[in-house]
Amino acid sequence: MTAVFVITAASLLLYMTGWFIAAQIRGRNDIADVAWGLGFVLAAGVSLVAAGAYPLRGLLVSGLVLVWGGRLALHIHSRNRGKGEDPRYRKWREEWGKWFVLRSFLQVFMLQGILLLMVAIPVIFVNQAPAAPLGWLDVLGLAIWLYGFVFEAVGDWQLLMFIRNPANKGKLMTSGLWRYTRHPNYFGEVTLWWGIWLMTLTLPGGWQTIIGPLTITFLILKVSGIPMLEKPYEERADFQEYKRRTSAFLPLPPKEGA
């Protein structure tokens, strides 16, 4: 695990450095969001090749990561194309002043690379583990992954269609999956990573890779996910009403009065 982990970490360091350079050339740090999904594809591919074993479980998990990471990167690129830099990144650009370049490298790209590596630990672990027969935990994990992936993809598609309709300008998305959770895409992403973790449990020591799904769950619930995304809307009365009746994360029936 150690050698494969180090090789994967080094590849991610170079990968994120490349994206940092591209961000400075293009003048927009929000391309880091595109780098996020593709970074997992890189981590899966590098760890699989570095281990040189190509177990069936590793091929399956790496394939799932390829599908998820590729879809997410394409979605974010399509969403941001033709628009200015994301307001969250633009705010940092203004606040960081003369330290902008250094802080961008460390706090956006290098930090994201470290977090990406932590979340990907179950994938790296599976890719270097000795081959073992697939079992019921793999089936359960795959089912949970599929549920999370579909939930995230449908939530993203519904929001994209809503935003592209000029009649919805200035309005909140509160229908479809967004009627049951304020962040169906985040719920789906967290769910699919727990599915991948379940697929490690058949392997000796696999439970220890729980740091991966715990990291993405914490980030989305407490750090760069829900809190950061909702902060700009806190002063809006319509958002407060939406917040009152709709679950923040877990899909639940709307509260009375919805």
C-alpha positions in Angstrom: 0.0 0.0 0.0 2.8 2.4 0.9 4.6 2.4 -2.4 1.4 2.7 -4.4 0.1 5.4 -2.1 3.3 7.5 -2.5 3.3 7.1 -6.3 -0.4 8.2 -6.4 0.2 11.1 -4.1 3.1 12.3 -6.2 1.0 12.1 -9.4 -1.7 14.2 -7.8 0.9 16.8 -6.7 2.1 17.2 -10.2 -1.5 17.1 -11.5 -2.7 19.9 -9.2 0.4 21.9 -9.9 -0.5 21.7 -13.6 -4.0 22.9 -12.9 -2.7 25.8 -10.8 -0.5 27.0 -13.7 -3.4 26.7 -16.0 -5.6 28.7 -13.6 -3.0 31.6 -13.5 -2.8 31.6 -17.3 -6.6 31.7 -17.6 -7.2 34.0 -14.7 -9.8 31.8 -13.0 -9.3 29.5 -10.0 -12.7 27.9 -10.4 -11.2 25.4 -12.9 -10.2 23.6 -9.7 -13.8 22.3 -9.6 -13.3 20.6 -13.0 -9.9 19.2 -11.7 -11.7 17.6 -8.7 -13.6 14.8 -10.6 -10.8 14.2 -13.0 -8.3 13.9 -10.1 -10.1 10.8 -8.9 -9.9 9.3 -12.3 -6.1 9.9 -12.2 -5.8 8.5 -8.7 -7.7 5.3 -9.7 -5.7 4.8 -12.9 -2.3 5.5 -11.4 -2.8 3.3 -8.3 -4.1 0.5 -10.5 -1.1 0.6 -12.9 1.4 1.1 -10.0 0.1 -1.9 -8.2 0.3 -4.0 -11.4 -2.2 -6.6 -10.1 -5.4 -5.5 -11.8 -7.8 -7.4 -9.5 -11.5 -7.7 -10.6 -12.7 -5.6 -7.6 -10.1 -2.9 -8.4 -11.1 -2.8 -12.1 -14.7 -2.5 -11.0 -14.1 0.3 -8.5 -11.8 2.2 -10.9 -14.5 1.9 -13.6 -17.0 3.4 -11.3 -14.7 6.3 -10.4 -14.1 6.9 -14.1 -17.8 7.2 -14.8 -18.5 9.4 -11.8 -15.4 11.7 -12.2 -15.8 12.1 -15.9 -19.5 13.0 -15.6 -18.9 15.5 -12.9 -16.0 17.2 -14.7 -18.1 17.5 -17.9 -21.1 18.8 -15.9 -19.1 21.5 -14.2 -17.3 22.5 -17.4 -20.6 22.8 -19.2 -22.1 24.7 -16.3 -19.3 27.3 -16.1 -18.6 27.7 -19.9 -19.2 31.2 -21.1 -19.5 32.6 -17.5 -17.2 34.6 -15.3 -15.3 33.1 -12.4 -17.4 31.5 -9.7 -18.2 34.2 -7.0 -16.6 32.1 -4.2 -13.3 32.1 -6.0 -13.7 35.7 -7.1 -14.2 36.8 -3.5 -10.9 35.1 -2.5 -9.2 36.8 -5.4 -10.2 40.1 -3.9 -9.5 39.3 -0.3 -6.1 37.7 -0.7 -4.5 40.7 -2.5 -0.8 40.4 -3.0 -0.8 36.9 -1.5 -3.3 35.7 -4.1 -0.9 33.5 -6.1 0.7 31.8 -3.2 -2.6 31.2 -1.3 -4.2 30.0 -4.5 -1.4 27.4 -4.9 -1.6 26.3 -1.2 -5.2 26.8 -0.2 -7.0 25.9 -3.5 -4.9 23.5 -5.5 -2.6 21.8 -3.0 -5.2 21.5 -0.3 -7.7 20.1 -2.8 -5.1 17.6 -3.9 -4.5 16.4 -0.3 -8.3 16.1 0.3 -8.7 14.3 -3.0 -6.0 11.8 -1.9 -7.8 11.2 1.4 -11.2 10.6 -0.2 -9.6 8.2 -2.7 -7.9 6.0 -0.1 -10.5 3.2 -0.5 -9.9 3.2 -4.3 -6.1 3.0 -3.8 -6.5 0.3 -1.2 -8.7 -1.9 -3.5 -6.4 -1.4 -6.5 -3.3 -2.7 -4.7 -5.0 -5.5 -2.7 -4.6 -9.2 -3.6 -7.4 -10.6 -5.7 -10.4 -11.9 -3.7 -13.8 -13.1 -4.8 -16.6 -10.6 -5.0 -19.2 -11.1 -2.3 -22.5 -9.7 -1.0 -20.8 -6.6 0.3 -19.6 -5.8 -3.2 -23.1 -6.1 -4.5 -24.5 -3.9 -1.7 -21.8 -1.4 -2.2 -22.4 -1.3 -6.0 -26.2 -0.8 -5.4 -25.5 2.1 -3.0 -23.0 3.6 -5.4 -25.6 3.4 -8.2 -28.2 5.0 -6.1 -25.9 7.8 -5.1 -24.7 8.3 -8.7 -28.2 8.5 -10.2 -29.3 10.9 -7.4 -26.4 13.2 -8.0 -26.7 13.1 -11.8 -30.5 13.7 -11.8 -30.1 16.5 -9.2 -27.5 18.2 -11.3 -29.5 17.8 -14.5 -32.7 19.2 -12.9 -30.8 22.3 -11.6 -29.2 22.9 -14.9 -32.5 22.8 -16.8 -34.0 25.1 -14.2 -31.2 27.6 -14.5 -31.3 27.6 -18.3 -34.9 28.6 -18.3 -35.0 32.5 -18.4 -38.3 32.5 -16.6 -36.6 31.1 -13.5 -34.0 33.9 -13.2 -33.6 35.0 -9.5 -35.7 32.1 -8.3 -34.8 29.1 -6.1 -34.9 25.6 -7.4 -37.4 23.8 -5.1 -38.9 21.1 -7.3 -37.9 17.6 -8.3 -35.3 16.1 -6.0 -34.7 19.6 -4.6 -38.2 19.3 -3.0 -36.9 16.6 -0.6 -33.3 17.8 0.0 -31.7 21.2 -0.5 -28.6 19.4 -1.9 -29.4 16.2 -3.8 -26.1 16.4 -5.7 -24.1 16.5 -2.4 -26.2 13.7 -0.9 -25.6 11.6 -4.0 -21.8 12.2 -4.0 -21.5 11.3 -0.3 -23.6 8.2 -0.8 -21.6 6.8 -3.7 -18.4 7.1 -1.7 -19.9 5.1 1.2 -20.8 2.5 -1.5 -17.2 2.3 -2.6 -16.1 1.9 1.0 -18.4 -1.0 1.5 -16.7 -2.8 -1.3 -13.4 -2.7 0.6 -14.8 -4.5 3.6 -14.3 -8.0 2.2 -10.6 -7.3 2.1 -8.4 -7.6 5.3 -8.1 -4.2 6.8 -10.5 -2.6 4.4 -12.6 -1.0 7.2 -9.6 1.3 8.0 -10.2 3.1 4.7 -13.3 4.7 6.3 -11.2 7.9 6.4 -12.2 8.3 2.7 -16.0 8.6 3.1 -15.7 10.3 6.4 -13.6 13.0 4.8 -16.0 13.7 1.9 -19.0 13.7 4.4 -17.3 16.2 6.7 -16.3 18.5 3.8 -19.7 18.6 2.3 -21.7 18.9 5.6 -19.4 21.2 7.5 -16.8 22.9 5.3 -16.8 23.6 1.6 -20.1 22.1 0.6 -23.4 23.1 2.2 -22.2 25.9 4.5 -20.3 27.8 1.7 -23.0 27.3 -0.9 -25.9 28.5 1.4 -24.1 31.5 3.0 -25.0 34.0 0.2 -28.7 33.1 0.4 -29.1 33.5 4.2 -30.7 37.0 3.9 -33.3 35.9 1.4 -36.8 35.3 2.8 -37.7 32.7 0.2 -34.5 30.8 1.1 -35.4 30.8 4.8 -38.8 29.4 4.0 -37.2 26.8 1.7 -34.7 26.0 4.5 -37.5 25.7 7.1 -39.4 23.0 5.1 -36.7 21.1 3.3 -34.0 18.8 4.7 -30.5 20.1 4.2 -29.0 16.7 3.2 -31.0 13.5 3.7 -34.0 13.2 1.3 -37.1 13.6 3.5 -40.7 14.6 2.9 -41.1 18.4 3.0 -42.4 19.7 6.4 -45.9 20.8 6.9 -46.8 23.9 5.0 -44.7 23.1 1.9 
